[in-house]
Amino acid sequence: YHGINYDQIRSGKIQDLSVTRTFYGITLWAGQNITVSNVNASANLNRGLYLGSPQNSTVQYSILNNNVYGVVLSTAQRNTLVDNTVRWNSDTGVLLVDSKDNAVLNNTVSENSWAGIQLFSSTTQNNTISRNTIVNNIGSGLRLENTPVNNKIYDNLLNNTINAYFWNGIGNNNWNITKTSGKNFINGSFIGGNFWAQPNGQGFSQINP
């Protein structure tokens, strides 16, 4: 039923393993200072990786493919998802629910059916979504539902038929930062907003380079 299920780990590591063809994949409850690294949590019947009420933890270099949900953060604070591959999930690739002050950085999030990255609820706040490749997701690249607020979403590559979808309120979020000199995610000379593309080549950033 659960591939791996841990409760209240403090300062632990889960690394270099594969959890496939279970129901819930990897489930971590109320942990702190956990590092999940080089894990393959794929082809599970519900979630690949679920972090419930984690704090100060990192998920990195992992593959979260072909589940219903790739990775779910619920009531999570100050965690980082970085350098992961999240593809072909039948619902959402990366789902943040009631979660604050997390960072989703430099992930490849593609070909998920419902949404690539979803921010859910008005208590999903102050998260940073940056330097991700969010492409070829079927429903939408980004989905913001029930008015998440004060999130920073910038320097991402978005190339989906629907790049951003809002349901039950837009919310006050930041879609760019002050234009700053530096190499951006597509090797440009400035960091600021997102690169808005579409598969037909008619995205805003494609026709306004």
N, C-alpha and C positions, 0 to 999 in steps of 0.2 A: 504494500500500500504506500508507505513512505520509503523512498530509497534511503534517505538519511534524514533524521529528525533530532535536532539538538535544542535544548532549552537552557537559556541563561549562561551561555559560554562567556567567559571573560578572557580576553587576550589569547584567542585561539587561532589556529590556521587549519584551513581545509584546502588541500591542494593536490594536484597531479592525480586526479581520479576521474572516472566516468560513471555517471548515474543515468541509465537509460531504461525505458520500457517499464517504469513504475507508474503509480498514479500521481504522486505529488513531487517526485524528484527530490530536491534538497530543500528542507524547511528548517529555518533558524529562528527561534523565538527569543526576543528580549536579550539579545547578545550585545556585547560591547567590545570594541577593539578586535574585531574578527577580520582576518584576511582570507578571502576565497580567491584562489589563484590557479590558473591552468586547469579548470574543471570543464568537463563536457557533460552538461545536463540537457540532454536532447531526447526527443521521441518519447516523452512522458505524457500521460493521458490528461494531465491538467497543467500544472506549473513545472517549469524547469527549475527555477530557484525562487523561493519565497523568504523574504526577511520581514518578520513581524516585530515591530518596535525595536529595531536595532539602533545603535548609536556608535558613531566614530568607527565605522567598519568600511572595508574596501572589497569590491568585487572587480577582479582584473584578469585579463588574458584568458577569458573563458568563452566557451561556445554554448549558446542557449538557443538551440534550433528545434523546429518541428514539435513544439509543445502546443498547448492552447495559449498559455502566457509564457513568454520567455523568462522574464524576471519581474517580480512584484515587490515593491517596497510599500509597506503599510505602517502608518504611524511611525515613520522613520525620521531620524534627525542626524544630520552631520555625517552622512555616508557618501562614498564615492563609487560610481560605476565608471570604469575607465578601460579602454582598449579591449572591449568585448565584441563578439560577433553575435548578433541576434537576428535570426532569419527564419522565414517560413513558418512562423507560428500562426495558428488558425484563428486567434483573436488578436492580442496585442503583444508587441515585442517587449517594450519597457513600460510598466504601469506604476505610477506613483499615486498613492491614495493617502490623504490626511498626513502628508509628509512635508517636512520643513528643512531648509538649509542643507539640502543634498546637492551633489554635483554629478551630472551625467556628461562625461567628457570622452571625446575621441573614440566613440563606438561606431561600428557599422550596423545599421538597423535597416533591414531591407526585406521586401517581399513578405511582409506580414499582412494578414487578411483584413483585420479591423483597423488597426492603427500601428504606426511605427512606435511612437512615444506618446503616451497618454498621461495627462495631468488631470486628476479627478478630485473634485470637491473644493469648496472655498477655504478649507484649512490646508490645502496644498500650496505652500507659500515659500518664497525666498529660496527657491531652487535655481540652480544654474544649469542650463542645457547649452553646451558649446562644443564646437569642433567635431560634431558628429556627421557621419555620412548617412542621410536619411532618404533612401531612394526606393522607388518601385514598390512602395507599399500600396495595397489595393484600395482600402477605404480612405485613408489619409496618412500623410506623413506624421503630422502632429494633430492630436485631438485634445482640446481643452474643454472639460465638461464640468458643469455646476460651479463655474466661476472661480477657478484658481486665480490667485493674485500675487503680485510682487515677485514674479519669477523672471529671471533673465534668460532670454533665448536669443543667442547671437553667435555669429561666426560658424554657422552650420551650413552644410550643403544639402539643400532640399530639392529633390527631383521626383515628384509624384504628380499624378493627375490632379489630386487635391492635396496641396501642401499643408494647409492648416484648416481645421474644422472646429467650429465652436458650437456647443450645445448647451442650452439653458444658461446663457450669459457669457459675455466675452471676458470680463475681468480686466483689471489694470495690470498689465504685464509689460516688461521692457523687451523690445524686439531688436534693440541695438544698444551699443554703448557709444560714448563720445569717440569720434573718429581719432584713431591713434596710429602713429607710425609703427609698422611692424609687419611681419609676414603673416598673412591670414591663411585660412584653411585651404584656399585654392591658389596659394602662392602669389597673391596680390601684395601690394605694398602697404595696405592699411587694414586695420582691424576696426570693424564698426558693426554692420548688420549681418544679415544672412545672404547666401546666394540662392535666389529663388529661380529654379529651373522647372521645366516641364518636359515630359518625354517627347512631345511634338516640337521641341525647340523654341517654343513661344513664351517661355517664362520671362518674368520681368527682368531678371538679371541677364538673361540670354540676349534679349533685344535692346537692353540698355547697359552695355558693358562699361 
